[in-house]
Amino acid sequence: MKRLTIMILIFVLALSSFALQGCGESDQAKLEKERTLLEIEKLKREAEEQVDRKKVHDEFLKTDKIKDYKANVPF
């Protein structure tokens, strides 16, 4: 009887260890997914900022060219 109890306890410990290891991998996978999503959002934000800077720069060039054109046109 004692031997059977010890075997059952070892079996339960092995199963719980296996279950905990599986949960750990699942948590790590969740963390990796969250990290990846954060990196994607960061890249999107950087791309949007770059587009905004490009628009501002293009507008500046347009207004600068217009000023030069108006300055060179004789009336």
NORFENFEN-V113442 format. One record per backbone hydrogen bond with DSSP energy under -0.5 kcal/mol. NH is the residue of the N-H (numbers start at 1). CO is the residue of the C=O. E is the energy in kcal/mol with one decimal. If there is no record, write none. Layout:
NH|CO|E  NH|CO|E
//
This chain:
5|1|-2.1  6|2|-2.2  7|3|-2.2  8|4|-2.3  9|5|-2.5  10|6|-2.5  11|7|-2.4  12|8|-2.6  13|9|-2.7  14|10|-2.5  15|11|-2.4  16|12|-2.7  17|13|-2.5  18|14|-2.4  19|15|-2.6  20|16|-2.6  21|17|-2.3  22|18|-2.1  23|19|-2.1  24|20|-2.2  25|21|-1.9  26|22|-1.8  27|23|-2.8  28|24|-2.3  29|25|-2.5  30|26|-2.2  31|27|-2.4  32|28|-2.5  33|29|-2.4  34|30|-2.6  35|31|-2.7  36|32|-2.5  37|33|-2.5  38|34|-2.4  39|35|-2.3  40|36|-2.3  41|37|-2.4  42|38|-2.3  43|39|-2.4  44|40|-2.4  45|41|-2.6  46|42|-2.5  47|43|-2.3  48|44|-2.6  49|45|-2.5  50|46|-2.2  51|47|-2.3  52|48|-2.5  53|49|-2.6  54|50|-2.3  55|51|-2.5  56|52|-2.5  57|53|-2.6  58|54|-2.9  59|55|-2.6  60|56|-2.3  61|57|-2.5  62|58|-2.5  63|59|-2.6  64|60|-2.5  65|61|-2.6  66|62|-2.3  67|63|-2.3  68|64|-2.1  69|65|-2.6  70|66|-2.7  71|67|-2.1  72|68|-1.4  73|69|-0.9  74|72|-0.6
//
